[in-house]
């Protein structure tokens, strides 16, 4: 599992395959797995969420639940 962060883009990979990306537009980030634009920190959370789900954790996983709630509060 790897999250790469650059000035204008981010990506999350599992086993060498990119599973989610994020791109910056001004001060907001568009993440491929999330419907709304996010802050920088929220984009990292969304990519972490994607990794967690891609590694076999389900929708009832406490981290998945908490991170989704955090992201929905924007």
Buried (B, 14 or more C-beta within 10 A) or exposed (E): BEBEEEEEEBBBBBEEEEBBBBBBEEEBBBBBBBEEBBEBEBBBBBBBBBBBBBEEBEEEBEEBEEBBEBBEEE
